[in-house]
Amino acid sequence: MLQLLNLLDFSMANMDVPGRSVYDPNPHQTCCQPCKSDGITEAAEMYCKVCREFICSKCVSFHRRQKLLRNHQLIDIDSLPTETMEPLHENLSEYCEEHPRELIKYYCPTHKSLHCADCHILDFHKCKMELVTKAAAGFKDGKSYKEFKSKMSKLTDDFSTNTSELEKMVNAYKSNERKDTEQVLAFQAHIAASLNKTCNQITAQIAKANQDSNATLSYLKERSKATGDEASSLKDFIDGNEDNDVLLFISTHRSQKKMGEISNKLQQIMEEQKVVPKYEFVKNAEAEASLANPSWIGVYRKIGVERITGDLGHGTCRCPFRAGP
């Protein structure tokens, strides 16, 4: 563990700002890759078959001092075949996601992933890796890239189709909103017209019914007044004879029949008065209960889910990419 920490300390001590361009005074010279990733140009002397990197004399010395690295097989670069040298002259400028200060140099066919030298040493030393420059050779004209291009083209076409369908849906939903609003307002107008018609009919009925009753009551009132006037006249006549006992006796006996007639008239008026029709308005209980329910006029409900048409699958994502193993 101590040797591993020393290895990491050595790497961190030689790091420079990520993304800084590396000046190589001799582009045809094989440089030390660990030093070059740190912005330092040193001529390579050896090639480490385990790290798969060209290293300078200082890095060679570091390899031989560390317990984790001392058993790595180092080969003099003059002994390497030309095809091993050529890929290293490529300008590698993409940095590792796991180790942002390290350049991507390797490709793992097993995991289909990109790695730097630190990844290779620390995590993926059991996998058989390839140099990125070697793996990328002829990639543009290969089957894998053509399939990727085809899938990417299909994906962009799907997005274009989906955007078009969404635009159609937006317009359709706006149209439906206008239509539904118009239906509600039309229904409101229909209800208002029907309500006004019904109310006018009821008020007309109320006026007619009370007109007949008022006419009857007015007639009975006139009769009652006339009969009352008769009773008052008869009373005045009797009262006027109270100073003469003879006249009072005679007038009283003569008025007995008249008073009976007047009393009968009053009783008849009172009986007719009892049967004069009386009316009242009674609200419809069902209508009143409906008014207490906010949905009495109707409800706005979901009737389904709009399905996007077109060649986008049946409710499932047709993304052409999937996670690697």
ChimeraX attribute file (.defattr): number of C-alpha atoms within 10 A of each C-alpha:
attribute: neighborCount
match mode: 1-to-1
recipient: residues
	/A:1	8
	/A:2	10
	/A:3	13
	/A:4	14
	/A:5	10
	/A:6	13
	/A:7	18
	/A:8	12
	/A:9	11
	/A:10	13
	/A:11	16
	/A:12	12
	/A:13	9
	/A:14	14
	/A:15	17
	/A:16	13
	/A:17	9
	/A:18	16
	/A:19	15
	/A:20	11
	/A:21	11
	/A:22	14
	/A:23	11
	/A:24	15
	/A:25	8
	/A:26	10
	/A:27	11
	/A:28	10
	/A:29	14
	/A:30	21
	/A:31	23
	/A:32	24
	/A:33	25
	/A:34	24
	/A:35	21
	/A:36	20
	/A:37	24
	/A:38	21
	/A:39	20
	/A:40	18
	/A:41	20
	/A:42	19
	/A:43	18
	/A:44	23
	/A:45	20
	/A:46	22
	/A:47	26
	/A:48	18
	/A:49	12
	/A:50	15
	/A:51	20
	/A:52	18
	/A:53	20
	/A:54	26
	/A:55	28
	/A:56	22
	/A:57	14
	/A:58	14
	/A:59	19
	/A:60	19
	/A:61	12
	/A:62	16
	/A:63	20
	/A:64	15
	/A:65	12
	/A:66	15
	/A:67	15
	/A:68	15
	/A:69	19
	/A:70	14
	/A:71	11
	/A:72	15
	/A:73	14
	/A:74	21
	/A:75	14
	/A:76	13
	/A:77	18
	/A:78	11
	/A:79	9
	/A:80	12
	/A:81	9
	/A:82	10
	/A:83	9
	/A:84	12
	/A:85	15
	/A:86	13
	/A:87	16
	/A:88	22
	/A:89	13
	/A:90	10
	/A:91	10
	/A:92	13
	/A:93	16
	/A:94	15
	/A:95	19
	/A:96	18
	/A:97	13
	/A:98	11
	/A:99	14
	/A:100	13
	/A:101	20
	/A:102	24
	/A:103	24
	/A:104	23
	/A:105	26
	/A:106	23
	/A:107	23
	/A:108	18
	/A:109	13
	/A:110	11
	/A:111	12
	/A:112	10
	/A:113	11
	/A:114	20
	/A:115	25
	/A:116	24
	/A:117	23
	/A:118	21
	/A:119	19
	/A:120	22
	/A:121	14
	/A:122	10
	/A:123	11
	/A:124	15
	/A:125	14
	/A:126	9
	/A:127	13
	/A:128	12
	/A:129	22
	/A:130	17
	/A:131	20
	/A:132	20
	/A:133	18
	/A:134	17
	/A:135	15
	/A:136	13
	/A:137	11
	/A:138	10
	/A:139	12
	/A:140	11
	/A:141	9
	/A:142	11
	/A:143	10
	/A:144	11
	/A:145	13
	/A:146	13
	/A:147	11
	/A:148	13
	/A:149	13
	/A:150	12
	/A:151	15
	/A:152	15
	/A:153	12
	/A:154	15
	/A:155	16
	/A:156	11
	/A:157	12
	/A:158	17
	/A:159	13
	/A:160	12
	/A:161	17
	/A:162	17
	/A:163	12
	/A:164	13
	/A:165	16
	/A:166	14
	/A:167	12
	/A:168	13
	/A:169	15
	/A:170	12
	/A:171	12
	/A:172	12
	/A:173	13
	/A:174	12
	/A:175	12
	/A:176	12
	/A:177	12
	/A:178	12
	/A:179	12
	/A:180	13
	/A:181	12
	/A:182	12
	/A:183	12
	/A:184	15
	/A:185	12
	/A:186	12
	/A:187	14
	/A:188	13
	/A:189	12
	/A:190	12
	/A:191	13
	/A:192	12
	/A:193	12
	/A:194	12
	/A:195	12
	/A:196	12
	/A:197	11
	/A:198	12
	/A:199	12
	/A:200	12
	/A:201	12
	/A:202	13
	/A:203	12
	/A:204	12
	/A:205	12
	/A:206	14
	/A:207	12
	/A:208	12
	/A:209	14
	/A:210	15
	/A:211	12
	/A:212	13
	/A:213	17
	/A:214	15
	/A:215	12
	/A:216	16
	/A:217	17
	/A:218	12
	/A:219	13
	/A:220	19
	/A:221	14
	/A:222	11
	/A:223	15
	/A:224	18
	/A:225	13
	/A:226	13
	/A:227	19
	/A:228	16
	/A:229	13
	/A:230	15
	/A:231	18
	/A:232	12
	/A:233	12
	/A:234	18
	/A:235	14
	/A:236	11
	/A:237	15
	/A:238	17
	/A:239	13
	/A:240	13
	/A:241	16
	/A:242	13
	/A:243	9
	/A:244	9
	/A:245	10
	/A:246	11
	/A:247	14
	/A:248	17
	/A:249	13
	/A:250	12
	/A:251	18
	/A:252	18
	/A:253	11
	/A:254	11
	/A:255	15
	/A:256	10
	/A:257	11
	/A:258	14
	/A:259	16
	/A:260	11
	/A:261	14
	/A:262	18
	/A:263	15
	/A:264	13
	/A:265	16
	/A:266	19
	/A:267	13
	/A:268	13
	/A:269	18
	/A:270	13
	/A:271	11
	/A:272	13
	/A:273	14
	/A:274	9
	/A:275	10
	/A:276	14
	/A:277	13
	/A:278	10
	/A:279	9
	/A:280	6
	/A:281	8
	/A:282	6
	/A:283	8
	/A:284	9
	/A:285	9
	/A:286	8
	/A:287	10
	/A:288	10
	/A:289	10
	/A:290	13
	/A:291	12
	/A:292	9
	/A:293	10
	/A:294	9
	/A:295	10
	/A:296	11
	/A:297	12
	/A:298	10
	/A:299	8
	/A:300	8
	/A:301	6
	/A:302	6
	/A:303	6
	/A:304	6
	/A:305	6
	/A:306	8
	/A:307	10
	/A:308	17
	/A:309	13
	/A:310	11
	/A:311	10
	/A:312	15
	/A:313	10
	/A:314	11
	/A:315	9
	/A:316	7
	/A:317	8
	/A:318	13
	/A:319	12
	/A:320	11
	/A:321	10
	/A:322	6
	/A:323	4
	/A:324	8
	/A:325	6
